[in-house]
Structure formats: structure tokens, C-alpha cells
Amino acid sequence: MMEYKYKDTPFCQRLKELMFSANEVQGLSDWRMAADIGIPHTNLSAYKLGYALPSVRRLLLLADYFGVSTDYLLGREGYELEEKK
């Protein structure tokens, strides 16, 4: 049985929200989104469920598709990094 290793990450949570919104507003299925993005449905499902994280290339594809920044998807938007001293 696969472990939901990344289910509590900001990426997984934000991807679920974006996919839910696309489904509710535009009526897009997970299969259609995967086809539009150009990635296998199994990969998109794994990202959504927290089984895996996308490669940098796929992260960029997802961000472009949903019209958000990669920082937003990764949970880094709105946070300032502390300067190293």
C-alpha cells in the first residue's frame, strides 16, 4: 500500500483547491486537466493525493495551467525568508 507521504504539504493542499475550483467553475474533470496540462492522469492523481511531488518541469506546467506562481503552489508565497547573518 502506498503511503500518503506528502498529503499535508502546502503543494498538495493548494493543488486540490485549484483542481476543485476548476471542476466546480469550469466543469473540468481530473482527466481533462491532465490532458490539457500534458501529463499522465496517474501522475496528477498522485500529486493531488500526496503520493508524490512533481518535477520542476511539471511544477511549471501546473503553475501555468492554473495561472498561479510556483511559489504559491509550494506554499512560499506570502512568506519572507530570513536573511542569513
Secondary structure in CASP SS format (residue, H / E / C, confidence):
PFRMAT SS
TARGET T0000
AUTHOR 0000-0000-0000
METHOD secondary structure of the structure
MODEL  1
M C 1.00
M C 1.00
E C 1.00
Y C 1.00
K C 1.00
Y C 1.00
K C 1.00
D C 1.00
T C 1.00
P H 1.00
F H 1.00
C H 1.00
Q H 1.00
R H 1.00
L H 1.00
K H 1.00
E H 1.00
L H 1.00
M H 1.00
F H 1.00
S H 1.00
A H 1.00
N H 1.00
E H 1.00
V H 1.00
Q H 1.00
G C 1.00
L C 1.00
S C 1.00
D H 1.00
W H 1.00
R H 1.00
M H 1.00
A H 1.00
A H 1.00
D H 1.00
I H 1.00
G C 1.00
I C 1.00
P C 1.00
H H 1.00
T H 1.00
N H 1.00
L H 1.00
S H 1.00
A H 1.00
Y H 1.00
K H 1.00
L H 1.00
G C 1.00
Y C 1.00
A C 1.00
L C 1.00
P C 1.00
S C 1.00
V H 1.00
R H 1.00
R H 1.00
L H 1.00
L H 1.00
L H 1.00
L H 1.00
A H 1.00
D H 1.00
Y H 1.00
F H 1.00
G C 1.00
V C 1.00
S C 1.00
T H 1.00
D H 1.00
Y H 1.00
L H 1.00
L H 1.00
G C 1.00
R C 1.00
E C 1.00
G C 1.00
Y C 1.00
E C 1.00
L C 1.00
E C 1.00
E C 1.00
K C 1.00
K C 1.00
END
